[in-house]
Amino acid sequence: MKLKTWSFARRNTIKAIFDEFPNSLVIFRRVKYYYFVYTVDWSAIDPPVSRDNLEEMEWLINKELDHSENYRNRKFFKSD
């Protein structure tokens, strides 16, 4: 999967389009120092979006915005 385009929508929000889902708009919101998928304006023309797809989208947008280290260090991945 590749990130086709992205833009800032408003404060702490980004809109993005990915090559595997060209007709579906993905909205990201910022949490602390990284972005996560907030919602997907899914189009029936595109294939269904799986959880794995969402995680890959999050990784790609955070990598593009140079937040990959923060995304990797989020609480979900930390082990005690």
Biotite code that builds the C-alpha atoms (Angstrom):
import biotite.structure as struc

atoms = struc.array([
    struc.Atom([0.000, 0.000, 0.000], chain_id="A", res_id=1, res_name="MET", atom_name="CA", element="C"),
    struc.Atom([1.174, 3.529, -0.773], chain_id="A", res_id=2, res_name="LYS", atom_name="CA", element="C"),
    struc.Atom([0.086, 6.928, 0.423], chain_id="A", res_id=3, res_name="LEU", atom_name="CA", element="C"),
    struc.Atom([-1.199, 8.843, -2.626], chain_id="A", res_id=4, res_name="LYS", atom_name="CA", element="C"),
    struc.Atom([-2.070, 12.249, -1.168], chain_id="A", res_id=5, res_name="THR", atom_name="CA", element="C"),
    struc.Atom([-2.604, 13.857, 2.194], chain_id="A", res_id=6, res_name="TRP", atom_name="CA", element="C"),
    struc.Atom([-3.458, 17.294, 3.537], chain_id="A", res_id=7, res_name="SER", atom_name="CA", element="C"),
    struc.Atom([-4.202, 19.016, 6.810], chain_id="A", res_id=8, res_name="PHE", atom_name="CA", element="C"),
    struc.Atom([-7.949, 19.362, 7.261], chain_id="A", res_id=9, res_name="ALA", atom_name="CA", element="C"),
    struc.Atom([-8.056, 21.396, 10.472], chain_id="A", res_id=10, res_name="ARG", atom_name="CA", element="C"),
    struc.Atom([-6.352, 21.406, 13.820], chain_id="A", res_id=11, res_name="ARG", atom_name="CA", element="C"),
    struc.Atom([-4.912, 17.952, 14.649], chain_id="A", res_id=12, res_name="ASN", atom_name="CA", element="C"),
    struc.Atom([-6.687, 16.354, 11.665], chain_id="A", res_id=13, res_name="THR", atom_name="CA", element="C"),
    struc.Atom([-5.311, 14.985, 8.391], chain_id="A", res_id=14, res_name="ILE", atom_name="CA", element="C"),
    struc.Atom([-7.145, 13.684, 5.312], chain_id="A", res_id=15, res_name="LYS", atom_name="CA", element="C"),
    struc.Atom([-5.407, 11.018, 3.230], chain_id="A", res_id=16, res_name="ALA", atom_name="CA", element="C"),
    struc.Atom([-5.972, 8.758, 0.231], chain_id="A", res_id=17, res_name="ILE", atom_name="CA", element="C"),
    struc.Atom([-4.186, 5.442, -0.312], chain_id="A", res_id=18, res_name="PHE", atom_name="CA", element="C"),
    struc.Atom([-3.593, 3.594, -3.577], chain_id="A", res_id=19, res_name="ASP", atom_name="CA", element="C"),
    struc.Atom([-5.472, 0.421, -2.541], chain_id="A", res_id=20, res_name="GLU", atom_name="CA", element="C"),
    struc.Atom([-8.551, 2.485, -1.577], chain_id="A", res_id=21, res_name="PHE", atom_name="CA", element="C"),
    struc.Atom([-8.514, 5.400, -4.052], chain_id="A", res_id=22, res_name="PRO", atom_name="CA", element="C"),
    struc.Atom([-12.185, 6.302, -3.574], chain_id="A", res_id=23, res_name="ASN", atom_name="CA", element="C"),
    struc.Atom([-12.159, 6.217, 0.232], chain_id="A", res_id=24, res_name="SER", atom_name="CA", element="C"),
    struc.Atom([-11.087, 9.191, 2.330], chain_id="A", res_id=25, res_name="LEU", atom_name="CA", element="C"),
    struc.Atom([-9.232, 8.357, 5.550], chain_id="A", res_id=26, res_name="VAL", atom_name="CA", element="C"),
    struc.Atom([-9.329, 10.857, 8.412], chain_id="A", res_id=27, res_name="ILE", atom_name="CA", element="C"),
    struc.Atom([-6.525, 10.812, 10.991], chain_id="A", res_id=28, res_name="PHE", atom_name="CA", element="C"),
    struc.Atom([-6.465, 12.541, 14.365], chain_id="A", res_id=29, res_name="ARG", atom_name="CA", element="C"),
    struc.Atom([-3.426, 13.342, 16.449], chain_id="A", res_id=30, res_name="ARG", atom_name="CA", element="C"),
    struc.Atom([-2.985, 11.778, 19.876], chain_id="A", res_id=31, res_name="VAL", atom_name="CA", element="C"),
    struc.Atom([0.018, 13.135, 21.745], chain_id="A", res_id=32, res_name="LYS", atom_name="CA", element="C"),
    struc.Atom([2.832, 12.739, 19.213], chain_id="A", res_id=33, res_name="TYR", atom_name="CA", element="C"),
    struc.Atom([1.400, 10.478, 16.517], chain_id="A", res_id=34, res_name="TYR", atom_name="CA", element="C"),
    struc.Atom([-1.660, 10.093, 14.262], chain_id="A", res_id=35, res_name="TYR", atom_name="CA", element="C"),
    struc.Atom([-4.265, 7.319, 14.273], chain_id="A", res_id=36, res_name="PHE", atom_name="CA", element="C"),
    struc.Atom([-7.201, 6.494, 11.993], chain_id="A", res_id=37, res_name="VAL", atom_name="CA", element="C"),
    struc.Atom([-10.264, 8.325, 13.274], chain_id="A", res_id=38, res_name="TYR", atom_name="CA", element="C"),
    struc.Atom([-12.687, 7.366, 10.516], chain_id="A", res_id=39, res_name="THR", atom_name="CA", element="C"),
    struc.Atom([-12.806, 6.063, 6.947], chain_id="A", res_id=40, res_name="VAL", atom_name="CA", element="C"),
    struc.Atom([-15.297, 7.529, 4.489], chain_id="A", res_id=41, res_name="ASP", atom_name="CA", element="C"),
    struc.Atom([-15.448, 4.177, 2.699], chain_id="A", res_id=42, res_name="TRP", atom_name="CA", element="C"),
    struc.Atom([-16.667, 3.870, -0.874], chain_id="A", res_id=43, res_name="SER", atom_name="CA", element="C"),
    struc.Atom([-18.442, 0.687, -2.010], chain_id="A", res_id=44, res_name="ALA", atom_name="CA", element="C"),
    struc.Atom([-16.249, 0.753, -5.120], chain_id="A", res_id=45, res_name="ILE", atom_name="CA", element="C"),
    struc.Atom([-13.201, -0.036, -2.955], chain_id="A", res_id=46, res_name="ASP", atom_name="CA", element="C"),
    struc.Atom([-12.536, -3.357, -1.192], chain_id="A", res_id=47, res_name="PRO", atom_name="CA", element="C"),
    struc.Atom([-13.426, -3.591, 2.514], chain_id="A", res_id=48, res_name="PRO", atom_name="CA", element="C"),
    struc.Atom([-10.869, -2.075, 4.883], chain_id="A", res_id=49, res_name="VAL", atom_name="CA", element="C"),
    struc.Atom([-9.446, -4.535, 7.414], chain_id="A", res_id=50, res_name="SER", atom_name="CA", element="C"),
    struc.Atom([-7.760, -3.806, 10.755], chain_id="A", res_id=51, res_name="ARG", atom_name="CA", element="C"),
    struc.Atom([-4.411, -4.717, 9.160], chain_id="A", res_id=52, res_name="ASP", atom_name="CA", element="C"),
    struc.Atom([-5.059, -2.109, 6.458], chain_id="A", res_id=53, res_name="ASN", atom_name="CA", element="C"),
    struc.Atom([-5.799, 0.501, 9.113], chain_id="A", res_id=54, res_name="LEU", atom_name="CA", element="C"),
    struc.Atom([-2.562, -0.274, 10.956], chain_id="A", res_id=55, res_name="GLU", atom_name="CA", element="C"),
    struc.Atom([-0.589, -0.005, 7.730], chain_id="A", res_id=56, res_name="GLU", atom_name="CA", element="C"),
    struc.Atom([-2.262, 3.346, 6.976], chain_id="A", res_id=57, res_name="MET", atom_name="CA", element="C"),
    struc.Atom([-1.331, 4.609, 10.436], chain_id="A", res_id=58, res_name="GLU", atom_name="CA", element="C"),
    struc.Atom([2.259, 3.499, 9.956], chain_id="A", res_id=59, res_name="TRP", atom_name="CA", element="C"),
    struc.Atom([2.514, 5.164, 6.523], chain_id="A", res_id=60, res_name="LEU", atom_name="CA", element="C"),
    struc.Atom([1.090, 8.528, 7.605], chain_id="A", res_id=61, res_name="ILE", atom_name="CA", element="C"),
    struc.Atom([3.266, 8.637, 10.722], chain_id="A", res_id=62, res_name="ASN", atom_name="CA", element="C"),
    struc.Atom([6.324, 7.730, 8.670], chain_id="A", res_id=63, res_name="LYS", atom_name="CA", element="C"),
    struc.Atom([5.485, 10.485, 6.160], chain_id="A", res_id=64, res_name="GLU", atom_name="CA", element="C"),
    struc.Atom([5.171, 13.053, 8.960], chain_id="A", res_id=65, res_name="LEU", atom_name="CA", element="C"),
    struc.Atom([8.311, 11.811, 10.743], chain_id="A", res_id=66, res_name="ASP", atom_name="CA", element="C"),
    struc.Atom([6.362, 10.492, 13.746], chain_id="A", res_id=67, res_name="HIS", atom_name="CA", element="C"),
    struc.Atom([7.272, 6.832, 13.216], chain_id="A", res_id=68, res_name="SER", atom_name="CA", element="C"),
    struc.Atom([9.374, 6.649, 16.391], chain_id="A", res_id=69, res_name="GLU", atom_name="CA", element="C"),
    struc.Atom([6.524, 8.050, 18.487], chain_id="A", res_id=70, res_name="ASN", atom_name="CA", element="C"),
    struc.Atom([4.048, 5.705, 16.815], chain_id="A", res_id=71, res_name="TYR", atom_name="CA", element="C"),
    struc.Atom([6.262, 2.707, 17.530], chain_id="A", res_id=72, res_name="ARG", atom_name="CA", element="C"),
    struc.Atom([6.689, 3.750, 21.185], chain_id="A", res_id=73, res_name="ASN", atom_name="CA", element="C"),
    struc.Atom([2.990, 4.184, 21.887], chain_id="A", res_id=74, res_name="ARG", atom_name="CA", element="C"),
    struc.Atom([1.469, 2.434, 24.881], chain_id="A", res_id=75, res_name="LYS", atom_name="CA", element="C"),
    struc.Atom([0.048, -0.437, 22.806], chain_id="A", res_id=76, res_name="PHE", atom_name="CA", element="C"),
    struc.Atom([3.550, -1.702, 21.946], chain_id="A", res_id=77, res_name="PHE", atom_name="CA", element="C"),
    struc.Atom([5.183, -1.159, 25.334], chain_id="A", res_id=78, res_name="LYS", atom_name="CA", element="C"),
    struc.Atom([5.726, -4.277, 27.405], chain_id="A", res_id=79, res_name="SER", atom_name="CA", element="C"),
    struc.Atom([6.110, -4.144, 31.167], chain_id="A", res_id=80, res_name="ASP", atom_name="CA", element="C"),
])
